[in-house]
């Protein structure tokens, strides 16, 4: 069975949306915190971690997380 060339793969969908990190484990690892800390940081009112609920999972852009982490490291 060959893949339909018109239908994007899961990897291509992530590239299209820019949300290349999938799940809390990957997101927490990207900012070097525990899963529970990443979840708390996503819920805070001031400068929350940039995550989105998309296609049934929490997702984030690795680029957006790097920018967020750099900004928050300097502020600390």
C-alpha positions, 0 to 999 in steps of 0.5 A: 500500500502506498501513501496518497501523494495528495494527503500530507503525512503527520510530519508534513502537517506539523511542519505546515502548522509549525507545531513540531513538538507534540505532547507535554513530555516533548514540550517540558523537555524543550524548556528543561522543566518537569511535565507538571511545571510546564502545565502550570506555566501554560496556565499562568496569566502573565507570559504563559508558555506558548502551547496550543491544543490542536488535533487532540494533543498539546502542541508547541513550536520549538522555535516559539519555545526557544524564544519564550525560554530566552526571554524568561531566562533573561527576566529571572 
